[in-house]
């Protein structure tokens, strides 16, 4: 899966302008939040285009996590995890699934472990860790159904 296909999937779940009072990210558009991008401010978030959001996702998530260097079967799972649960958590979730040092840095050891891993098993482990993290989130009652829908969708695509 390449970035263009992955971002199209992300945008199925990261829609237009949202300002939910229980969302710790505050106002968001296409999943880009004022909390994560304070330099944009509320007005910048309101005005961001889908193309600008995609650029931020590519630069700050896909490239930072080195998704192009991962096996195809892990790219969407790791990328979606980063977008929804944070890049640092996504890196550590991948490393935990691969049983390598969980330092949050996707480097040569992590990528080598990914290349030699049983991809469905690694993706399943990431998905399980994501689920457990969601389930412990105090906003589970409000957002849990959406998070599960997203995780199931990503899991199905990852395991194809």
Rosetta blueprint (number, residue, H / E / L):
1 X L
2 X L
3 X H
4 X H
5 X H
6 X H
7 X H
8 X H
9 X H
10 X H
11 X H
12 X H
13 X H
14 X L
15 X L
16 X L
17 X E
18 X E
19 X L
20 X L
21 X L
22 X L
23 X L
24 X L
25 X L
26 X L
27 X L
28 X E
29 X E
30 X L
31 X L
32 X E
33 X E
34 X L
35 X L
36 X L
37 X L
38 X L
39 X L
40 X L
41 X H
42 X H
43 X H
44 X H
45 X H
46 X H
47 X H
48 X L
49 X L
50 X H
51 X H
52 X H
53 X H
54 X H
55 X H
56 X H
57 X H
58 X H
59 X H
60 X H
61 X H
62 X H
63 X L
64 X L
65 X L
66 X L
67 X H
68 X H
69 X H
70 X L
71 X L
72 X H
73 X H
74 X H
75 X H
76 X H
77 X H
78 X H
79 X H
80 X H
81 X H
82 X H
83 X H
84 X H
85 X H
86 X L
87 X H
88 X H
89 X H
90 X H
91 X H
92 X H
93 X H
94 X H
95 X H
96 X H
97 X H
98 X H
99 X L
100 X L
101 X L
102 X L
103 X L
104 X L
105 X L
106 X L
107 X L
108 X H
109 X H
110 X H
111 X H
112 X H
113 X H
114 X H
115 X H
116 X H
117 X L
118 X L
119 X H
120 X H
121 X H
122 X H
123 X H
124 X H
125 X H
126 X H
127 X H
128 X H
129 X H
130 X H
131 X H
132 X H
133 X H
134 X H
135 X H
136 X H
137 X L
138 X L
139 X L
140 X H
141 X H
142 X H
143 X H
144 X H
145 X H
146 X H
147 X H
148 X H
149 X H
150 X H
151 X H
152 X H
153 X H
154 X H
155 X H
156 X H
157 X H
158 X H
159 X L
160 X L
